[in-house]
Amino acid sequence: MDRMRAVRLHLPTRTLSVEEVAKPVPGPGEVLVKVAAAGVCLSDVHLIDGTLTPLYLEAESVTLGHEVAGTVEELGPGVAGWSIGQRVVLQAGERRGGRTHTRGVDYDGGWAEYVLASAATLVALPLTLPLDQASIIPDAVSTPWAAVTVTGDVRPAQAVGVWGAGGLGAHAVQLLRAVGAYPVIAVDPAPAARDRALHFGADLALDPGDPLLREQVLGAAGGAGLEAAFDFAGAPAVREQALSVLAPKGRLVLVGLSDQPLTVAHSTRFSYLQHRILGHYGSEEHHVAQLVRLAEGGRLDFSRSITGVLPLEEAATAVRRMETKEGDPVRLILRP
């Protein structure tokens, strides 16, 4: 069969449709992967609604999906070290000409029956890790992992805060607990998100509108404040609130993307306390392999991260559910 189903986004009209397209043929250094699971991310939602636009896409349409797991279907010329049927997860992108190209954004992704991938972007999976759970590791888990371990440089017993307990923020809570941060404080206006944060391992979950938030944070942190705060919401109000409860020399890590100006309301206080604001984006290739290894060893469990599984034909429904937060999803999976 030389045809397959794929969920395509037409960029000029932002129209999403399930189409029958040519099944890719792997070239030199490439592997064809049969897709078993593909995550639905808010980035996909923002591509469809026009908030995000691909930087390097060379066509008017693209197959979405940057969180992909499956099995090796066919090897291109010159590919060694992989075997047909081998279980793999794909990196969310790759370097081309010195630039990072994102799968499902700048080139065709995994919301399809098959996906083409450079052999260098494959990560082998153990039999003990379900493909649904493995598929979300690139981005949903690897982005907060890199934010926590590299940009935020969180150490054991450091007091930390997470603003925004959505898909990435909830995983940040889980990962902060895994590296020994204490206390881990989640802040989110939605009661369901606060409950989720507690379920994922937060020691305390607070409403940002609570007038006693500062007192509660300082009390939980032993009076000094937070040594690291993570903004997964991408909102100016979040940043201002997080800065107000940082300990001296504390750092604020910006993970949530925003087109709003970055401002510091109390710059003298900011300088006096030697605060730092750090930008963060994505993750490195080795982070996915690290997380697969940790999951294999039982150190991390992603079973509670999969809210639902839908067929390709219901991609639009999955996108709507992520956008409206219907059913309070962490991650939804498309399965061809």
Backbone torsions as a table, in degrees:
resi	resn	phi	psi	omega
1	MET	NA	122.8	-176.7
2	ASP	-105.1	12.4	177.0
3	ARG	-123.6	159.0	179.1
4	MET	-153.1	164.1	175.6
5	ARG	-90.5	142.1	179.0
6	ALA	-149.3	146.2	176.4
7	VAL	-93.4	112.3	-171.9
8	ARG	-110.3	140.1	174.2
9	LEU	-109.3	121.7	175.4
10	HIS	-89.4	110.2	-170.9
11	LEU	-65.1	-43.2	-178.0
12	PRO	-58.1	-32.9	-178.2
13	THR	-109.7	-5.1	-175.6
14	ARG	53.8	40.8	-179.6
15	THR	-97.7	131.2	179.8
16	LEU	-105.1	132.8	-179.5
17	SER	-152.5	151.3	174.2
18	VAL	-92.5	120.5	-174.6
19	GLU	-125.2	158.8	170.4
20	GLU	-95.8	121.5	-176.5
21	VAL	-129.2	171.9	178.9
22	ALA	-68.0	135.3	175.8
23	LYS	-71.5	127.6	-175.6
24	PRO	-64.6	153.0	176.3
25	VAL	-116.9	122.3	-176.6
26	PRO	-69.2	132.2	176.3
27	GLY	-94.2	-168.5	179.4
28	PRO	-56.7	129.3	178.9
29	GLY	78.3	5.0	-176.9
30	GLU	-111.8	158.5	179.0
31	VAL	-131.5	137.5	172.7
32	LEU	-94.2	126.5	-177.6
33	VAL	-113.7	131.7	172.8
34	LYS	-81.7	118.8	-173.7
35	VAL	-74.9	129.6	175.0
36	ALA	-106.8	-29.2	-178.5
37	ALA	-158.0	140.7	177.9
38	ALA	-140.6	125.9	-178.0
39	GLY	-75.6	151.9	175.3
40	VAL	-109.2	119.5	-171.3
41	CYS	-115.4	158.2	175.5
42	LEU	-62.9	-25.3	175.0
43	SER	-62.2	-37.2	176.0
44	ASP	-63.8	-41.7	176.9
45	VAL	-58.6	-43.9	-176.8
46	HIS	-72.1	-27.8	173.4
47	LEU	-66.9	-40.0	-178.1
48	ILE	-71.9	-38.7	-177.8
49	ASP	-84.1	-4.0	175.7
50	GLY	93.5	-1.6	178.3
51	THR	-65.1	-36.6	177.0
52	LEU	-113.3	146.7	176.9
53	THR	-134.3	133.0	-180.0
54	PRO	-59.0	141.2	179.2
55	LEU	-85.1	-35.3	-169.2
56	TYR	-121.7	8.7	179.5
57	LEU	-63.4	131.0	-176.1
58	GLU	-98.2	1.6	-179.9
59	ALA	-128.1	175.7	178.6
60	GLU	-86.0	-16.6	-178.6
61	SER	-128.7	154.3	179.3
62	VAL	-148.0	146.0	171.6
63	THR	-82.1	122.9	-176.6
64	LEU	-74.6	172.7	172.9
65	GLY	111.1	104.1	179.0
66	HIS	-112.3	-0.9	175.5
67	GLU	-113.4	102.2	-167.1
68	VAL	-137.7	135.0	172.4
69	ALA	-136.3	151.4	-179.3
70	GLY	-178.7	-152.9	-179.3
71	THR	-127.3	148.1	180.0
72	VAL	-66.8	125.0	-178.3
73	GLU	-101.8	-39.8	-175.1
74	GLU	-156.2	141.0	-179.9
75	LEU	-104.4	135.5	175.4
76	GLY	-78.6	169.6	179.4
77	PRO	-56.8	134.7	175.2
78	GLY	83.6	0.1	-178.8
79	VAL	-85.5	125.5	178.7
80	ALA	-127.3	160.2	176.2
81	GLY	90.5	-0.9	178.4
82	TRP	-128.0	153.5	-178.5
83	SER	-130.8	152.2	179.6
84	ILE	-60.2	133.5	179.7
85	GLY	89.8	-6.3	-178.6
86	GLN	-68.1	137.8	-178.8
87	ARG	-81.5	130.6	-176.0
88	VAL	-142.5	156.2	166.8
89	VAL	-118.8	147.8	-175.9
90	LEU	-103.3	139.6	170.7
91	GLN	-59.4	151.2	-176.1
92	ALA	-73.8	-7.2	178.9
93	GLY	-173.9	-170.8	179.9
94	GLU	-156.5	161.9	178.2
95	ARG	-87.3	129.3	176.5
96	ARG	-134.8	117.7	179.4
97	GLY	59.5	34.3	179.1
98	GLY	82.4	3.2	-179.7
99	ARG	-121.6	146.6	177.7
100	THR	-85.1	119.0	175.0
101	HIS	-102.9	131.4	-176.7
102	THR	-97.5	130.9	177.4
103	ARG	-63.4	139.4	179.6
104	GLY	76.3	3.8	177.4
105	VAL	-128.2	-61.6	-178.4
106	ASP	-93.2	-15.5	174.0
107	TYR	-154.2	166.7	-169.8
108	ASP	-60.3	135.8	-177.6
109	GLY	-108.3	-154.2	-166.8
110	GLY	-104.0	12.5	173.5
111	TRP	-81.0	65.6	-173.9
112	ALA	-161.3	172.6	177.3
113	GLU	-73.0	-30.9	179.4
114	TYR	-139.4	153.2	177.8
115	VAL	-138.8	141.2	178.1
116	LEU	-91.2	136.5	-178.3
117	ALA	-143.8	144.2	169.5
118	SER	-64.1	138.2	-178.1
119	ALA	-58.0	-28.7	-178.7
120	ALA	-69.7	-14.6	-178.2
121	THR	-96.9	5.2	179.1
122	LEU	-89.1	140.1	173.6
123	VAL	-125.9	125.2	-177.8
124	ALA	-69.2	145.8	-178.5
125	LEU	-116.0	141.8	173.9
126	PRO	-75.0	157.6	-180.0
127	LEU	-65.3	-21.8	-175.8
128	THR	-79.9	-10.2	-177.4
129	LEU	-102.9	111.8	179.9
130	PRO	-58.9	143.5	-175.8
131	LEU	-64.1	-34.6	177.2
132	ASP	-58.2	-46.5	-178.8
133	GLN	-70.5	-38.1	-179.2
134	ALA	-64.9	-34.1	-173.7
135	SER	-61.2	-29.7	-175.0
136	ILE	-88.5	-4.4	-178.3
137	ILE	-59.7	-48.6	174.7
138	PRO	-66.1	117.8	179.2
139	ASP	91.2	-72.3	-173.8
140	ALA	-57.1	-34.0	-179.8
141	VAL	-109.9	-40.5	-175.2
142	SER	-69.1	-32.3	178.7
143	THR	-65.2	-51.7	175.8
144	PRO	-65.6	-30.8	177.7
145	TRP	-61.6	-46.3	178.2
146	ALA	-66.8	-36.7	178.4
147	ALA	-63.8	-40.0	-177.8
148	VAL	-74.0	-48.5	-170.5
149	THR	-87.4	-26.2	-176.3
150	VAL	-109.6	-66.8	-176.8
151	THR	-64.2	-48.0	180.0
152	GLY	-79.8	-22.1	177.8
153	ASP	47.1	50.0	-176.7
154	VAL	-74.1	134.7	179.5
155	ARG	-110.9	160.7	178.7
156	PRO	-56.6	141.7	177.3
157	ALA	71.2	8.8	174.3
158	GLN	-81.8	140.6	177.9
159	ALA	-79.2	129.4	-175.7
160	VAL	-135.4	156.3	176.8
161	GLY	-130.5	144.6	178.3
162	VAL	-124.0	116.4	177.0
163	TRP	-99.0	117.1	-178.0
164	GLY	98.9	102.4	-176.9
165	ALA	-106.0	45.0	174.5
166	GLY	-80.0	-151.3	-177.4
167	GLY	-57.4	-49.6	-180.0
168	LEU	-75.4	-42.0	-177.4
169	GLY	-65.2	-38.9	178.2
170	ALA	-63.5	-40.1	177.1
171	HIS	-68.5	-34.0	176.4
172	ALA	-60.1	-41.7	177.1
173	VAL	-58.5	-48.6	-179.8
174	GLN	-59.9	-43.3	-176.3
175	LEU	-72.7	-36.4	176.7
176	LEU	-62.7	-40.3	177.0
177	ARG	-65.0	-37.8	-178.7
178	ALA	-64.8	-33.1	-179.5
179	VAL	-89.4	2.2	173.1
180	GLY	93.0	14.3	176.7
181	ALA	-65.8	145.7	177.7
182	TYR	-161.7	132.0	-7.5
183	PRO	-79.2	158.4	172.6
184	VAL	-103.6	114.8	-175.5
185	ILE	-112.0	123.0	178.2
186	ALA	-102.0	142.5	179.9
187	VAL	-130.2	122.0	-179.1
188	ASP	-158.7	140.3	-179.0
189	PRO	-74.1	-17.3	-175.9
190	ALA	-91.3	124.0	178.4
191	PRO	-55.1	-39.7	-179.4
192	ALA	-64.1	-37.9	179.2
193	ALA	-68.2	-37.2	177.9
194	ARG	-66.5	-40.0	177.1
195	ASP	-63.2	-40.6	178.8
196	ARG	-62.9	-42.2	-180.0
197	ALA	-59.8	-41.6	177.7
198	LEU	-65.0	-38.3	178.7
199	HIS	-65.0	-33.5	-179.4
200	PHE	-85.1	-2.6	172.5
201	GLY	119.7	7.8	178.3
202	ALA	-67.7	144.1	176.2
203	ASP	-82.0	-24.1	-178.1
204	LEU	-153.1	138.9	177.9
205	ALA	-128.2	122.0	-171.4
206	LEU	-121.5	153.1	173.1
207	ASP	-87.9	126.5	-179.5
208	PRO	-61.7	-19.5	178.3
209	GLY	-85.2	-2.4	179.9
210	ASP	-70.4	120.2	-178.8
211	PRO	-63.3	-16.2	179.9
212	LEU	-99.4	13.3	-176.3
213	LEU	-57.7	-47.2	-177.8
214	ARG	-59.4	-44.7	-180.0
215	GLU	-63.5	-38.7	-179.6
216	GLN	-69.1	-40.4	178.4
217	VAL	-63.9	-49.0	-178.8
218	LEU	-63.4	-37.7	178.7
219	GLY	-64.3	-44.0	-179.3
220	ALA	-68.5	-29.9	-177.2
221	ALA	-91.9	11.8	177.0
222	GLY	77.9	18.3	175.5
223	GLY	92.8	-17.0	-175.0
224	ALA	-87.7	-24.5	-174.8
225	GLY	103.9	-177.5	-176.3
226	LEU	-87.7	137.0	175.9
227	GLU	-81.6	-22.5	175.3
228	ALA	-149.6	138.6	175.7
229	ALA	-128.8	142.1	-177.0
230	PHE	-121.2	123.4	177.8
231	ASP	-98.2	105.3	176.0
232	PHE	-99.3	-1.9	-177.3
233	ALA	-92.6	-26.7	-179.5
234	GLY	68.2	37.6	-177.2
235	ALA	-120.8	135.1	179.2
236	PRO	-54.5	-39.9	-179.5
237	ALA	-63.4	-34.6	178.7
238	VAL	-64.3	-44.8	-177.3
239	ARG	-63.8	-41.6	-180.0
240	GLU	-64.5	-42.3	179.7
241	GLN	-66.7	-42.5	-179.5
242	ALA	-63.4	-41.5	178.4
243	LEU	-62.2	-31.5	-176.0
244	SER	-71.1	-15.5	-178.4
245	VAL	-118.8	16.4	176.6
246	LEU	-78.2	144.1	173.1
247	ALA	-74.8	163.2	173.4
248	PRO	-53.0	134.7	-177.1
249	LYS	66.3	16.2	177.1
250	GLY	-72.5	159.8	-178.7
251	ARG	-125.0	142.9	176.1
252	LEU	-109.4	122.1	-178.5
253	VAL	-105.1	122.2	-178.1
254	LEU	-95.0	108.3	179.9
255	VAL	-105.7	-43.2	177.5
256	GLY	-67.5	132.4	-177.3
257	LEU	-84.6	143.6	-178.9
258	SER	-150.8	148.2	175.2
259	ASP	-97.4	10.0	-179.7
260	GLN	-85.9	148.9	179.6
261	PRO	-60.9	147.0	176.4
262	LEU	-92.8	116.7	-177.2
263	THR	-127.7	154.4	174.0
264	VAL	-121.0	111.7	-172.6
265	ALA	-67.5	-36.7	-176.5
266	HIS	-121.1	78.5	-171.9
267	SER	-66.7	-32.7	178.3
268	THR	-65.0	-45.2	177.4
269	ARG	-62.0	-41.3	179.4
270	PHE	-57.9	-46.5	-179.3
271	SER	-71.0	-41.9	-177.7
272	TYR	-60.8	-41.1	-179.0
273	LEU	-86.3	-0.9	177.5
274	GLN	55.8	44.3	176.7
275	HIS	-72.3	159.5	177.2
276	ARG	-132.4	143.3	173.4
277	ILE	-117.7	124.9	-174.7
278	LEU	-121.9	129.9	175.2
279	GLY	-84.1	146.1	179.3
280	HIS	-138.0	143.9	176.2
281	TYR	-150.0	125.8	171.4
282	GLY	64.2	-149.8	-177.4
283	SER	-155.9	171.0	177.4
284	GLU	-97.7	163.7	-175.5
285	GLU	-56.6	-41.0	-174.8
286	HIS	-68.6	-17.9	-179.4
287	HIS	-67.1	-37.0	178.5
288	VAL	-64.1	-44.9	179.3
289	ALA	-62.8	-39.1	177.0
290	GLN	-59.5	-46.5	-176.8
291	LEU	-68.2	-36.6	175.2
292	VAL	-61.7	-42.8	179.4
293	ARG	-63.2	-43.8	-179.7
294	LEU	-65.8	-38.5	177.2
295	ALA	-67.1	-39.6	178.4
296	GLU	-61.5	-36.8	-178.6
297	GLY	-85.0	4.5	177.7
298	GLY	79.5	10.0	179.8
299	ARG	-80.3	-23.8	179.3
300	LEU	-132.6	144.2	-179.2
301	ASP	-129.6	118.2	-178.0
302	PHE	-105.0	13.8	-177.0
303	SER	-63.7	-33.9	-178.3
304	ARG	-81.1	-2.8	-177.6
305	SER	-83.2	-19.4	-176.5
306	ILE	-93.0	107.3	-177.1
307	THR	-81.5	-33.4	-178.5
308	GLY	-168.8	159.5	179.2
309	VAL	-125.7	128.5	-178.0
310	LEU	-128.4	155.1	175.5
311	PRO	-74.6	163.6	179.8
312	LEU	-53.7	-38.6	-176.8
313	GLU	-62.6	-17.2	179.7
314	GLU	-105.1	25.6	179.4
315	ALA	-58.2	-41.8	-179.8
316	ALA	-63.0	-36.6	176.8
317	THR	-65.3	-42.3	178.7
318	ALA	-62.4	-41.5	178.7
319	VAL	-62.8	-44.1	179.4
320	ARG	-62.6	-41.8	-179.5
321	ARG	-64.5	-37.6	177.6
322	MET	-68.2	-40.4	-177.1
323	GLU	-68.1	-42.0	-176.5
324	THR	-92.8	-4.8	-177.9
325	LYS	62.8	27.1	177.7
326	GLU	-62.9	124.8	-178.2
327	GLY	79.0	7.5	177.5
328	ASP	52.4	58.0	-175.0
329	PRO	-75.2	141.2	167.0
330	VAL	-86.8	-60.7	172.8
331	ARG	-142.9	137.9	172.0
332	LEU	-105.3	146.3	-176.6
333	ILE	-117.2	135.9	170.4
334	LEU	-99.0	132.8	179.6
335	ARG	-125.7	114.1	-178.7
336	PRO	-59.4	NA	NA
